[in-house]
Amino acid sequence: MPETVSLDDLEAEPHAVVFPDAEPRTVRLRLAAGERVPAHRHPGRRVVLHVLSGRLALDLDDETYPVEAGEVIRFDGEREISPLAETDSVALVVLARGDDE
């Protein structure tokens, strides 16, 4: 039977795990305007980030990519990531295991 979750009902801020202990790891990210997630990596993962509302400036290594509501960006988890909310923003982040896992 499929699992259904309302993203709005998830309480953890800014990261809420959508389906605990399930793969791929899926996280709801909610950031207030001006809020930034410190630089980090997701080794061994491939990352898909879907901005549901708002606008992010996504730092990947030494480059910045604008990502707006309705847009999806994917990248290797070995890259250093640091999203900055340019407006109040909500995104869904999927962290899938890499090919070698």
C-alpha positions in Angstrom: 0.0 0.0 0.0 1.4 3.4 -0.9 2.3 6.0 1.9 0.9 9.5 1.7 2.2 12.4 3.7 1.2 16.1 3.7 4.3 18.2 3.6 2.5 21.0 5.4 1.9 18.6 8.4 5.6 17.9 8.9 6.8 19.8 12.0 10.6 19.7 11.9 12.3 23.0 10.9 14.0 23.6 8.6 14.4 19.9 7.6 11.6 17.3 8.0 12.1 13.7 6.9 9.1 12.8 4.8 9.3 9.0 5.1 11.5 8.1 8.1 13.9 5.1 7.5 12.9 4.8 3.9 15.0 5.1 0.7 15.5 7.2 -1.1 15.8 9.7 1.7 13.2 12.5 1.1 13.3 15.7 3.1 11.1 18.8 3.1 13.2 21.9 3.4 11.5 25.1 4.7 13.6 28.3 4.9 12.6 31.9 5.7 13.8 34.7 3.5 17.5 35.3 4.1 18.0 31.9 5.9 20.9 29.7 4.7 21.7 26.1 5.2 25.5 25.8 6.0 27.7 24.3 3.3 27.7 20.5 3.4 27.9 17.4 1.2 25.9 14.2 0.7 28.6 11.7 -0.2 27.4 8.6 -2.0 24.1 10.3 -3.0 22.6 11.9 -6.0 20.4 14.9 -5.1 17.2 16.2 -6.7 15.9 19.5 -5.3 12.4 20.6 -6.3 11.5 24.1 -5.2 7.8 24.1 -4.4 7.4 27.7 -3.4 9.7 30.7 -3.2 13.2 31.2 -4.7 16.6 29.8 -3.7 20.1 30.8 -4.6 21.8 27.4 -4.5 25.5 27.4 -4.0 27.2 24.3 -5.5 30.9 24.4 -4.9 32.0 27.8 -6.3 28.9 28.4 -8.4 25.5 29.8 -7.6 22.3 28.7 -9.4 18.9 30.5 -9.0 16.1 27.9 -8.5 12.5 29.2 -8.4 9.2 27.6 -7.6 8.4 24.8 -10.1 12.0 24.2 -11.0 14.0 21.1 -10.3 17.8 20.8 -10.1 19.8 17.6 -9.8 23.5 17.1 -8.9 26.0 14.8 -7.4 26.1 14.7 -3.6 29.9 15.0 -3.6 29.4 18.7 -4.5 29.3 21.2 -1.6 25.8 22.6 -1.3 24.5 25.6 0.6 21.0 26.9 -0.3 20.0 30.5 0.6 16.3 31.5 0.6 15.9 34.7 -1.4 12.2 34.6 -0.3 10.3 32.3 2.1 10.8 28.9 0.4 9.8 25.3 0.6 11.6 22.6 -1.3 11.5 18.8 -1.6 14.9 17.2 -1.5 15.4 13.6 -2.6 18.8 11.9 -1.7 19.1 8.8 -3.7 21.9 6.3 -3.3 24.6 6.6 -6.0 25.2 3.9 -8.6 27.8 2.1 -6.6 25.6 1.5 -3.6 
